[in-house]
Amino acid sequence: MRDYVIISDSCSDLTPEIVNEIDVKIIPMKFTVKGASYENYPDERDLPAHEFYDMVRGGEMPTTSQINSTEFIDIFEPFLQEGKDVLYIGFSSGLSGT
């Protein structure tokens, strides 16, 4: 068992296979389209990519929201309590407020 954990957000666009292979934890980013809110998981459990892109092609404009600091603490804290180091690889601050 390694003494660190790698965490990224779903903007990394890693496939479920890669997520499992390298054992990275993914923070799902939130988005809203057609009045409904979703979380973007690598396995597309909330909304399959083809449905999302069908809506966009149909004229819908999705919006995104940031993860707040409490959500980050809730995600990181259990690993830190276990004494593990955390390497977070996130979306560029030039493109996201997260």
N, C-alpha and C positions, 0 to 999 in steps of 0.2 A: 504494500500500500504506500503510495507516495505521500509526501508531507506538504503537498500543495494542490490547489485546484485551479483549473483554468475556467474562466467565465467569460462569455461573450454575449452579445445581444443578437437578436434575430436578423439584424441588418447585415450580419456576416454571410447570410445566405448559405450556410453549411447544410449539406444534405443530412437526413437522419442517419445514414450509414457512416458518414464522417464524424458526426457528433458522438455516435456510439464507439467508433474505432479509436478516437483520441480522447474519449471520456471528457468532453467539454460540457459544461453546464450552459444552457442558453436561457437568457432573459427574453421573454417574448415582448416585442414592442407592440404598442396599442395603435389601432387605427379605426376610423369610422368611415363607412361607405353606405350610402342609401339609408341613412338614419340608424343603422345598427353598428354597434361597437364589437370589435374583434381583437384577438391577440394573435400575433404572427408567430406560429411555431414551425420548426423545420418539417414536421410531419403533416402540416396543413390541417390540423384537427378542427380549428375554428371555421376556416373558410378555404376550400381548395383554390389553388392559384388560378385554375382555368375559370372558375366562377368569378373571382376577383377581376380578372382581365376582361371577361365578358361584360361585366358592369362598366368598367372603364371605357371599353369600346362603345358601349351603349350611351356614353355621355355622362356617367356618374363621376364625380370628383372626390376621391378619398382625402381625408385629412388625418393627420397623425397627432399624437400627444406624447409628452415626455414621461418617463418614469420619475416619480418623485423620490426625494432622498430617503424617506421612510421605507419605500419599496426596496431600494438598494441595501439599506441596513438589514432588512428582513431576509434578503437573499445572502448577503455576505456573512452576517453574524454567526450563523450556525457553524460555518467552516472555520471561522476565527476562534470560536469557542472550543473547537476540536484541536486547536493549536496548529492549524494548517495556514500556510501562506496562500494568498489569493493573487492571481494574475488576471486582471480584467483587461480584455481587448475590446474596446468599444468603438462605436461609430464616431467619426471625426467631429470634433467640436466646431469645425468650420461649417458643418452641414447639419448639426443637431444641437439642441440645447441640453440634451441628456449628457 
